[in-house]
């Protein structure tokens, strides 16, 4: 929600986030349902600047089980 409607940010249907060509979380990013995003930690570390990490950390959760993902 932080980025939706903010100037310079582009949020794609798969949950990818880009900011003015400066940074982007777009490799290996996908949605799990309507509320969760999934991405590889290495892609996150390469795509999101360190100063943005605290924002993302406050929303980090354990990945859902395979059974829950099938629902």
PyMOL Python script that loads the backbone (N, CA, C, O; Angstrom):
from pymol import cmd

cmd.read_pdbstr("""\
ATOM      1  N   UNK A   1       0.816  -1.194   0.000  1.00  0.00           N
ATOM      2  CA  UNK A   1       0.000   0.000   0.000  1.00  0.00           C
ATOM      3  C   UNK A   1       0.866   1.266   0.000  1.00  0.00           C
ATOM      4  O   UNK A   1       0.451   2.305  -0.513  1.00  0.00           O
ATOM      5  N   UNK A   2       2.050   1.173   0.569  1.00  0.00           N
ATOM      6  CA  UNK A   2       2.928   2.344   0.650  1.00  0.00           C
ATOM      7  C   UNK A   2       3.178   2.942  -0.727  1.00  0.00           C
ATOM      8  O   UNK A   2       3.257   4.163  -0.865  1.00  0.00           O
ATOM      9  N   UNK A   3       3.303   2.113  -1.734  1.00  0.00           N
ATOM     10  CA  UNK A   3       3.711   2.579  -3.053  1.00  0.00           C
ATOM     11  C   UNK A   3       2.543   2.875  -3.986  1.00  0.00           C
ATOM     12  O   UNK A   3       2.697   3.638  -4.940  1.00  0.00           O
ATOM     13  N   UNK A   4       1.380   2.286  -3.726  1.00  0.00           N
ATOM     14  CA  UNK A   4       0.237   2.498  -4.611  1.00  0.00           C
ATOM     15  C   UNK A   4      -0.184   3.961  -4.571  1.00  0.00           C
ATOM     16  O   UNK A   4      -0.434   4.521  -3.504  1.00  0.00           O
ATOM     17  N   UNK A   5      -0.255   4.556  -5.725  1.00  0.00           N
ATOM     18  CA  UNK A   5      -0.669   5.947  -5.826  1.00  0.00           C
ATOM     19  C   UNK A   5       0.435   6.950  -5.552  1.00  0.00           C
ATOM     20  O   UNK A   5       0.223   8.152  -5.710  1.00  0.00           O
ATOM     21  N   UNK A   6       1.607   6.485  -5.145  1.00  0.00           N
ATOM     22  CA  UNK A   6       2.726   7.392  -4.893  1.00  0.00           C
ATOM     23  C   UNK A   6       3.408   7.735  -6.208  1.00  0.00           C
ATOM     24  O   UNK A   6       3.554   6.877  -7.078  1.00  0.00           O
ATOM     25  N   UNK A   7       3.812   8.951  -6.350  1.00  0.00           N
ATOM     26  CA  UNK A   7       4.446   9.423  -7.579  1.00  0.00           C
ATOM     27  C   UNK A   7       5.731   8.663  -7.872  1.00  0.00           C
ATOM     28  O   UNK A   7       6.587   8.500  -7.002  1.00  0.00           O
ATOM     29  N   UNK A   8       5.852   8.199  -9.115  1.00  0.00           N
ATOM     30  CA  UNK A   8       7.069   7.532  -9.556  1.00  0.00           C
ATOM     31  C   UNK A   8       7.055   6.028  -9.398  1.00  0.00           C
ATOM     32  O   UNK A   8       7.940   5.352  -9.923  1.00  0.00           O
ATOM     33  N   UNK A   9       6.073   5.480  -8.687  1.00  0.00           N
ATOM     34  CA  UNK A   9       5.999   4.035  -8.462  1.00  0.00           C
ATOM     35  C   UNK A   9       5.050   3.392  -9.455  1.00  0.00           C
ATOM     36  O   UNK A   9       4.011   3.953  -9.802  1.00  0.00           O
ATOM     37  N   UNK A  10       5.426   2.206  -9.903  1.00  0.00           N
ATOM     38  CA  UNK A  10       4.588   1.420 -10.790  1.00  0.00           C
ATOM     39  C   UNK A  10       4.443   0.041 -10.166  1.00  0.00           C
ATOM     40  O   UNK A  10       5.437  -0.654  -9.955  1.00  0.00           O
ATOM     41  N   UNK A  11       3.202  -0.360  -9.870  1.00  0.00           N
ATOM     42  CA  UNK A  11       2.927  -1.664  -9.296  1.00  0.00           C
ATOM     43  C   UNK A  11       2.207  -2.491 -10.358  1.00  0.00           C
ATOM     44  O   UNK A  11       1.168  -2.086 -10.880  1.00  0.00           O
ATOM     45  N   UNK A  12       2.771  -3.645 -10.667  1.00  0.00           N
ATOM     46  CA  UNK A  12       2.209  -4.527 -11.686  1.00  0.00           C
ATOM     47  C   UNK A  12       1.245  -5.529 -11.038  1.00  0.00           C
ATOM     48  O   UNK A  12       1.238  -5.692  -9.818  1.00  0.00           O
ATOM     49  N   UNK A  13       0.433  -6.197 -11.866  1.00  0.00           N
ATOM     50  CA  UNK A  13      -0.529  -7.174 -11.371  1.00  0.00           C
ATOM     51  C   UNK A  13       0.106  -8.329 -10.616  1.00  0.00           C
ATOM     52  O   UNK A  13      -0.519  -8.906  -9.726  1.00  0.00           O
ATOM     53  N   UNK A  14       1.347  -8.673 -10.965  1.00  0.00           N
ATOM     54  CA  UNK A  14       2.025  -9.785 -10.276  1.00  0.00           C
ATOM     55  C   UNK A  14       2.658  -9.355  -8.957  1.00  0.00           C
ATOM     56  O   UNK A  14       3.279 -10.172  -8.277  1.00  0.00           O
ATOM     57  N   UNK A  15       2.508  -8.084  -8.587  1.00  0.00           N
ATOM     58  CA  UNK A  15       3.067  -7.582  -7.334  1.00  0.00           C
ATOM     59  C   UNK A  15       4.413  -6.902  -7.481  1.00  0.00           C
ATOM     60  O   UNK A  15       4.935  -6.353  -6.511  1.00  0.00           O
ATOM     61  N   UNK A  16       4.980  -6.927  -8.666  1.00  0.00           N
ATOM     62  CA  UNK A  16       6.264  -6.264  -8.900  1.00  0.00           C
ATOM     63  C   UNK A  16       6.139  -4.771  -8.632  1.00  0.00           C
ATOM     64  O   UNK A  16       5.101  -4.164  -8.897  1.00  0.00           O
ATOM     65  N   UNK A  17       7.201  -4.193  -8.106  1.00  0.00           N
ATOM     66  CA  UNK A  17       7.241  -2.760  -7.809  1.00  0.00           C
ATOM     67  C   UNK A  17       8.462  -2.167  -8.494  1.00  0.00           C
ATOM     68  O   UNK A  17       9.559  -2.719  -8.408  1.00  0.00           O
ATOM     69  N   UNK A  18       8.271  -1.050  -9.169  1.00  0.00           N
ATOM     70  CA  UNK A  18       9.390  -0.318  -9.776  1.00  0.00           C
ATOM     71  C   UNK A  18       9.292   1.144  -9.358  1.00  0.00           C
ATOM     72  O   UNK A  18       8.202   1.703  -9.237  1.00  0.00           O
ATOM     73  N   UNK A  19      10.446   1.743  -9.142  1.00  0.00           N
ATOM     74  CA  UNK A  19      10.484   3.151  -8.784  1.00  0.00           C
ATOM     75  C   UNK A  19      11.404   3.909  -9.733  1.00  0.00           C
ATOM     76  O   UNK A  19      12.627   3.792  -9.652  1.00  0.00           O
ATOM     77  N   UNK A  20      10.811   4.681 -10.626  1.00  0.00           N
ATOM     78  CA  UNK A  20      11.513   5.604 -11.533  1.00  0.00           C
ATOM     79  C   UNK A  20      12.799   5.051 -12.149  1.00  0.00           C
ATOM     80  O   UNK A  20      13.725   5.816 -12.418  1.00  0.00           O
ATOM     81  N   UNK A  21      12.873   3.770 -12.371  1.00  0.00           N
ATOM     82  CA  UNK A  21      14.084   3.193 -12.939  1.00  0.00           C
ATOM     83  C   UNK A  21      15.242   3.135 -11.958  1.00  0.00           C
ATOM     84  O   UNK A  21      16.326   2.664 -12.303  1.00  0.00           O
ATOM     85  N   UNK A  22      15.021   3.615 -10.726  1.00  0.00           N
ATOM     86  CA  UNK A  22      16.062   3.599  -9.705  1.00  0.00           C
ATOM     87  C   UNK A  22      16.176   2.221  -9.066  1.00  0.00           C
ATOM     88  O   UNK A  22      17.276   1.697  -8.896  1.00  0.00           O
ATOM     89  N   UNK A  23      15.029   1.636  -8.711  1.00  0.00           N
ATOM     90  CA  UNK A  23      15.060   0.292  -8.154  1.00  0.00           C
ATOM     91  C   UNK A  23      13.794  -0.455  -8.545  1.00  0.00           C
ATOM     92  O   UNK A  23      12.798   0.143  -8.952  1.00  0.00           O
ATOM     93  N   UNK A  24      13.854  -1.761  -8.415  1.00  0.00           N
ATOM     94  CA  UNK A  24      12.693  -2.565  -8.750  1.00  0.00           C
ATOM     95  C   UNK A  24      12.737  -3.938  -8.113  1.00  0.00           C
ATOM     96  O   UNK A  24      13.782  -4.587  -8.064  1.00  0.00           O
ATOM     97  N   UNK A  25      11.605  -4.361  -7.635  1.00  0.00           N
ATOM     98  CA  UNK A  25      11.429  -5.719  -7.142  1.00  0.00           C
ATOM     99  C   UNK A  25      10.584  -6.422  -8.184  1.00  0.00           C
ATOM    100  O   UNK A  25       9.356  -6.448  -8.091  1.00  0.00           O
ATOM    101  N   UNK A  26      11.247  -6.991  -9.177  1.00  0.00           N
ATOM    102  CA  UNK A  26      10.488  -7.553 -10.286  1.00  0.00           C
ATOM    103  C   UNK A  26      10.980  -8.925 -10.739  1.00  0.00           C
ATOM    104  O   UNK A  26      10.295  -9.594 -11.513  1.00  0.00           O
ATOM    105  N   UNK A  27      12.123  -9.347 -10.286  1.00  0.00           N
ATOM    106  CA  UNK A  27      12.588 -10.696 -10.638  1.00  0.00           C
ATOM    107  C   UNK A  27      12.033 -11.679  -9.618  1.00  0.00           C
ATOM    108  O   UNK A  27      12.107 -11.425  -8.415  1.00  0.00           O
ATOM    109  N   UNK A  28      11.497 -12.759 -10.061  1.00  0.00           N
ATOM    110  CA  UNK A  28      10.962 -13.854  -9.236  1.00  0.00           C
ATOM    111  C   UNK A  28       9.808 -13.423  -8.334  1.00  0.00           C
ATOM    112  O   UNK A  28       9.495 -14.128  -7.374  1.00  0.00           O
ATOM    113  N   UNK A  29       9.180 -12.311  -8.607  1.00  0.00           N
ATOM    114  CA  UNK A  29       8.090 -11.816  -7.771  1.00  0.00           C
ATOM    115  C   UNK A  29       6.751 -12.318  -8.303  1.00  0.00           C
ATOM    116  O   UNK A  29       6.480 -12.261  -9.503  1.00  0.00           O
ATOM    117  N   UNK A  30       5.928 -12.806  -7.392  1.00  0.00           N
ATOM    118  CA  UNK A  30       4.591 -13.255  -7.765  1.00  0.00           C
ATOM    119  C   UNK A  30       3.651 -13.074  -6.575  1.00  0.00           C
ATOM    120  O   UNK A  30       4.092 -12.973  -5.430  1.00  0.00           O
ATOM    121  N   UNK A  31       2.372 -13.037  -6.860  1.00  0.00           N
ATOM    122  CA  UNK A  31       1.369 -12.914  -5.802  1.00  0.00           C
ATOM    123  C   UNK A  31       0.946 -14.299  -5.328  1.00  0.00           C
ATOM    124  O   UNK A  31       0.887 -15.253  -6.103  1.00  0.00           O
ATOM    125  N   UNK A  32       0.655 -14.380  -4.044  1.00  0.00           N
ATOM    126  CA  UNK A  32       0.018 -15.550  -3.444  1.00  0.00           C
ATOM    127  C   UNK A  32      -1.307 -15.029  -2.907  1.00  0.00           C
ATOM    128  O   UNK A  32      -1.352 -14.398  -1.851  1.00  0.00           O
ATOM    129  N   UNK A  33      -2.365 -15.289  -3.624  1.00  0.00           N
ATOM    130  CA  UNK A  33      -3.650 -14.720  -3.241  1.00  0.00           C
ATOM    131  C   UNK A  33      -3.646 -13.214  -3.460  1.00  0.00           C
ATOM    132  O   UNK A  33      -2.922 -12.704  -4.314  1.00  0.00           O
ATOM    133  N   UNK A  34      -4.446 -12.521  -2.697  1.00  0.00           N
ATOM    134  CA  UNK A  34      -4.566 -11.065  -2.849  1.00  0.00           C
ATOM    135  C   UNK A  34      -3.659 -10.277  -1.923  1.00  0.00           C
ATOM    136  O   UNK A  34      -3.414  -9.093  -2.158  1.00  0.00           O
ATOM    137  N   UNK A  35      -3.160 -10.910  -0.884  1.00  0.00           N
ATOM    138  CA  UNK A  35      -2.462 -10.169   0.164  1.00  0.00           C
ATOM    139  C   UNK A  35      -0.959 -10.412   0.257  1.00  0.00           C
ATOM    140  O   UNK A  35      -0.247  -9.602   0.850  1.00  0.00           O
ATOM    141  N   UNK A  36      -0.463 -11.503  -0.315  1.00  0.00           N
ATOM    142  CA  UNK A  36       0.945 -11.853  -0.135  1.00  0.00           C
ATOM    143  C   UNK A  36       1.717 -11.797  -1.442  1.00  0.00           C
ATOM    144  O   UNK A  36       1.188 -12.083  -2.516  1.00  0.00           O
ATOM    145  N   UNK A  37       2.987 -11.418  -1.318  1.00  0.00           N
ATOM    146  CA  UNK A  37       3.929 -11.487  -2.434  1.00  0.00           C
ATOM    147  C   UNK A  37       4.993 -12.506  -2.086  1.00  0.00           C
ATOM    148  O   UNK A  37       5.327 -12.710  -0.919  1.00  0.00           O
ATOM    149  N   UNK A  38       5.512 -13.131  -3.105  1.00  0.00           N
ATOM    150  CA  UNK A  38       6.611 -14.067  -2.938  1.00  0.00           C
ATOM    151  C   UNK A  38       7.755 -13.611  -3.839  1.00  0.00           C
ATOM    152  O   UNK A  38       7.538 -13.210  -4.983  1.00  0.00           O
ATOM    153  N   UNK A  39       8.964 -13.678  -3.312  1.00  0.00           N
ATOM    154  CA  UNK A  39      10.149 -13.365  -4.116  1.00  0.00           C
ATOM    155  C   UNK A  39      11.348 -14.074  -3.499  1.00  0.00           C
ATOM    156  O   UNK A  39      11.348 -14.373  -2.305  1.00  0.00           O
ATOM    157  N   UNK A  40      12.345 -14.337  -4.292  1.00  0.00           N
ATOM    158  CA  UNK A  40      13.578 -14.918  -3.763  1.00  0.00           C
ATOM    159  C   UNK A  40      14.357 -13.845  -3.020  1.00  0.00           C
ATOM    160  O   UNK A  40      14.430 -12.698  -3.460  1.00  0.00           O
ATOM    161  N   UNK A  41      14.932 -14.224  -1.902  1.00  0.00           N
ATOM    162  CA  UNK A  41      15.641 -13.258  -1.058  1.00  0.00           C
ATOM    163  C   UNK A  41      16.792 -12.585  -1.799  1.00  0.00           C
ATOM    164  O   UNK A  41      17.046 -11.399  -1.593  1.00  0.00           O
ATOM    165  N   UNK A  42      17.483 -13.318  -2.649  1.00  0.00           N
ATOM    166  CA  UNK A  42      18.584 -12.722  -3.414  1.00  0.00           C
ATOM    167  C   UNK A  42      18.086 -11.660  -4.379  1.00  0.00           C
ATOM    168  O   UNK A  42      18.720 -10.617  -4.539  1.00  0.00           O
ATOM    169  N   UNK A  43      16.952 -11.919  -5.021  1.00  0.00           N
ATOM    170  CA  UNK A  43      16.372 -10.930  -5.931  1.00  0.00           C
ATOM    171  C   UNK A  43      15.893  -9.709  -5.155  1.00  0.00           C
ATOM    172  O   UNK A  43      16.023  -8.578  -5.621  1.00  0.00           O
ATOM    173  N   UNK A  44      15.338  -9.946  -3.967  1.00  0.00           N
ATOM    174  CA  UNK A  44      14.932  -8.834  -3.107  1.00  0.00           C
ATOM    175  C   UNK A  44      16.146  -7.972  -2.751  1.00  0.00           C
ATOM    176  O   UNK A  44      16.113  -6.748  -2.879  1.00  0.00           O
ATOM    177  N   UNK A  45      17.221  -8.635  -2.301  1.00  0.00           N
ATOM    178  CA  UNK A  45      18.425  -7.909  -1.873  1.00  0.00           C
ATOM    179  C   UNK A  45      19.055  -7.118  -3.009  1.00  0.00           C
ATOM    180  O   UNK A  45      19.602  -6.039  -2.781  1.00  0.00           O
ATOM    181  N   UNK A  46      18.987  -7.640  -4.227  1.00  0.00           N
ATOM    182  CA  UNK A  46      19.552  -6.935  -5.371  1.00  0.00           C
ATOM    183  C   UNK A  46      18.634  -5.838  -5.897  1.00  0.00           C
ATOM    184  O   UNK A  46      19.108  -4.843  -6.447  1.00  0.00           O
ATOM    185  N   UNK A  47      17.315  -6.013  -5.731  1.00  0.00           N
ATOM    186  CA  UNK A  47      16.376  -5.080  -6.342  1.00  0.00           C
ATOM    187  C   UNK A  47      15.911  -3.938  -5.466  1.00  0.00           C
ATOM    188  O   UNK A  47      15.567  -2.868  -5.969  1.00  0.00           O
ATOM    189  N   UNK A  48      15.897  -4.152  -4.151  1.00  0.00           N
ATOM    190  CA  UNK A  48      15.352  -3.152  -3.222  1.00  0.00           C
ATOM    191  C   UNK A  48      16.502  -2.493  -2.469  1.00  0.00           C
ATOM    192  O   UNK A  48      17.320  -3.188  -1.866  1.00  0.00           O
ATOM    193  N   UNK A  49      16.577  -1.158  -2.494  1.00  0.00           N
ATOM    194  CA  UNK A  49      17.668  -0.489  -1.777  1.00  0.00           C
ATOM    195  C   UNK A  49      17.559  -0.705  -0.259  1.00  0.00           C
ATOM    196  O   UNK A  49      16.464  -0.833   0.288  1.00  0.00           O
ATOM    197  N   UNK A  50      18.698  -0.741   0.386  1.00  0.00           N
ATOM    198  CA  UNK A  50      18.773  -1.033   1.807  1.00  0.00           C
ATOM    199  C   UNK A  50      17.861  -0.137   2.643  1.00  0.00           C
ATOM    200  O   UNK A  50      17.287  -0.604   3.627  1.00  0.00           O
ATOM    201  N   UNK A  51      17.715   1.112   2.284  1.00  0.00           N
ATOM    202  CA  UNK A  51      16.879   2.026   3.074  1.00  0.00           C
ATOM    203  C   UNK A  51      15.393   1.652   3.034  1.00  0.00           C
ATOM    204  O   UNK A  51      14.619   2.117   3.871  1.00  0.00           O
ATOM    205  N   UNK A  52      14.991   0.825   2.081  1.00  0.00           N
ATOM    206  CA  UNK A  52      13.605   0.361   2.004  1.00  0.00           C
ATOM    207  C   UNK A  52      13.371  -0.934   2.782  1.00  0.00           C
ATOM    208  O   UNK A  52      12.223  -1.305   3.026  1.00  0.00           O
ATOM    209  N   UNK A  53      14.429  -1.614   3.168  1.00  0.00           N
ATOM    210  CA  UNK A  53      14.287  -2.907   3.839  1.00  0.00           C
ATOM    211  C   UNK A  53      13.441  -2.853   5.102  1.00  0.00           C
ATOM    212  O   UNK A  53      12.625  -3.754   5.294  1.00  0.00           O
ATOM    213  N   UNK A  54      13.578  -1.849   5.986  1.00  0.00           N
ATOM    214  CA  UNK A  54      12.739  -1.837   7.201  1.00  0.00           C
ATOM    215  C   UNK A  54      11.243  -1.846   6.883  1.00  0.00           C
ATOM    216  O   UNK A  54      10.463  -2.483   7.591  1.00  0.00           O
ATOM    217  N   UNK A  55      10.845  -1.150   5.832  1.00  0.00           N
ATOM    218  CA  UNK A  55       9.431  -1.158   5.451  1.00  0.00           C
ATOM    219  C   UNK A  55       8.980  -2.576   5.110  1.00  0.00           C
ATOM    220  O   UNK A  55       7.941  -3.029   5.591  1.00  0.00           O
ATOM    221  N   UNK A  56       9.747  -3.270   4.293  1.00  0.00           N
ATOM    222  CA  UNK A  56       9.382  -4.617   3.877  1.00  0.00           C
ATOM    223  C   UNK A  56       9.458  -5.599   5.043  1.00  0.00           C
ATOM    224  O   UNK A  56       8.636  -6.511   5.139  1.00  0.00           O
ATOM    225  N   UNK A  57      10.428  -5.423   5.921  1.00  0.00           N
ATOM    226  CA  UNK A  57      10.605  -6.341   7.054  1.00  0.00           C
ATOM    227  C   UNK A  57       9.373  -6.380   7.951  1.00  0.00           C
ATOM    228  O   UNK A  57       9.022  -7.439   8.470  1.00  0.00           O
ATOM    229  N   UNK A  58       8.720  -5.253   8.137  1.00  0.00           N
ATOM    230  CA  UNK A  58       7.560  -5.227   9.032  1.00  0.00           C
ATOM    231  C   UNK A  58       6.379  -6.043   8.495  1.00  0.00           C
ATOM    232  O   UNK A  58       5.444  -6.347   9.236  1.00  0.00           O
ATOM    233  N   UNK A  59       6.425  -6.394   7.210  1.00  0.00           N
ATOM    234  CA  UNK A  59       5.355  -7.183   6.611  1.00  0.00           C
ATOM    235  C   UNK A  59       5.767  -8.619   6.287  1.00  0.00           C
ATOM    236  O   UNK A  59       4.963  -9.387   5.761  1.00  0.00           O
ATOM    237  N   UNK A  60       6.985  -8.979   6.589  1.00  0.00           N
ATOM    238  CA  UNK A  60       7.477 -10.329   6.279  1.00  0.00           C
ATOM    239  C   UNK A  60       6.748 -11.373   7.118  1.00  0.00           C
ATOM    240  O   UNK A  60       6.522 -11.182   8.313  1.00  0.00           O
ATOM    241  N   UNK A  61       6.385 -12.474   6.475  1.00  0.00           N
ATOM    242  CA  UNK A  61       5.719 -13.580   7.154  1.00  0.00           C
ATOM    243  C   UNK A  61       6.340 -14.887   6.676  1.00  0.00           C
ATOM    244  O   UNK A  61       7.003 -14.932   5.640  1.00  0.00           O
ATOM    245  N   UNK A  62       6.115 -15.941   7.442  1.00  0.00           N
ATOM    246  CA  UNK A  62       6.536 -17.269   7.014  1.00  0.00           C
ATOM    247  C   UNK A  62       5.752 -17.625   5.761  1.00  0.00           C
ATOM    248  O   UNK A  62       4.575 -17.282   5.651  1.00  0.00           O
ATOM    249  N   UNK A  63       6.382 -18.303   4.821  1.00  0.00           N
ATOM    250  CA  UNK A  63       5.640 -18.708   3.624  1.00  0.00           C
ATOM    251  C   UNK A  63       4.525 -19.685   3.986  1.00  0.00           C
ATOM    252  O   UNK A  63       4.680 -20.496   4.899  1.00  0.00           O
ATOM    253  N   UNK A  64       3.402 -19.611   3.272  1.00  0.00           N
ATOM    254  CA  UNK A  64       2.329 -20.571   3.540  1.00  0.00           C
ATOM    255  C   UNK A  64       2.750 -21.981   3.141  1.00  0.00           C
ATOM    256  O   UNK A  64       3.616 -22.165   2.285  1.00  0.00           O
ATOM    257  N   UNK A  65       2.142 -22.950   3.759  1.00  0.00           N
ATOM    258  CA  UNK A  65       2.436 -24.352   3.414  1.00  0.00           C
ATOM    259  C   UNK A  65       1.977 -24.633   1.997  1.00  0.00           C
ATOM    260  O   UNK A  65       1.157 -23.904   1.439  1.00  0.00           O
ATOM    261  N   UNK A  66       2.510 -25.690   1.427  1.00  0.00           N
ATOM    262  CA  UNK A  66       2.095 -26.090   0.069  1.00  0.00           C
ATOM    263  C   UNK A  66       0.595 -26.369   0.036  1.00  0.00           C
ATOM    264  O   UNK A  66      -0.072 -26.039  -0.944  1.00  0.00           O
ATOM    265  N   UNK A  67       0.071 -26.961   1.074  1.00  0.00           N
ATOM    266  CA  UNK A  67      -1.362 -27.256   1.135  1.00  0.00           C
ATOM    267  C   UNK A  67      -2.176 -25.960   1.094  1.00  0.00           C
ATOM    268  O   UNK A  67      -3.163 -25.870   0.364  1.00  0.00           O
ATOM    269  N   UNK A  68      -1.769 -24.972   1.863  1.00  0.00           N
ATOM    270  CA  UNK A  68      -2.492 -23.702   1.882  1.00  0.00           C
ATOM    271  C   UNK A  68      -2.397 -22.984   0.552  1.00  0.00           C
ATOM    272  O   UNK A  68      -3.333 -22.289   0.158  1.00  0.00           O
ATOM    273  N   UNK A  69      -1.282 -23.137  -0.147  1.00  0.00           N
ATOM    274  CA  UNK A  69      -1.108 -22.462  -1.434  1.00  0.00           C
ATOM    275  C   UNK A  69      -2.014 -23.037  -2.504  1.00  0.00           C
ATOM    276  O   UNK A  69      -2.342 -22.343  -3.467  1.00  0.00           O
ATOM    277  N   UNK A  70      -2.431 -24.296  -2.360  1.00  0.00           N
ATOM    278  CA  UNK A  70      -3.280 -24.954  -3.350  1.00  0.00           C
ATOM    279  C   UNK A  70      -4.745 -24.505  -3.247  1.00  0.00           C
ATOM    280  O   UNK A  70      -5.529 -24.741  -4.166  1.00  0.00           O
ATOM    281  N   UNK A  71      -5.106 -23.872  -2.156  1.00  0.00           N
ATOM    282  CA  UNK A  71      -6.501 -23.448  -1.962  1.00  0.00           C
ATOM    283  C   UNK A  71      -6.852 -22.263  -2.773  1.00  0.00           C
ATOM    284  O   UNK A  71      -7.988 -21.791  -2.716  1.00  0.00           O
TER     285      UNK A  71
END
""", "prot")
cmd.dss("prot")
cmd.show_as("cartoon", "prot")
cmd.util.cbc("prot")
cmd.orient("prot")
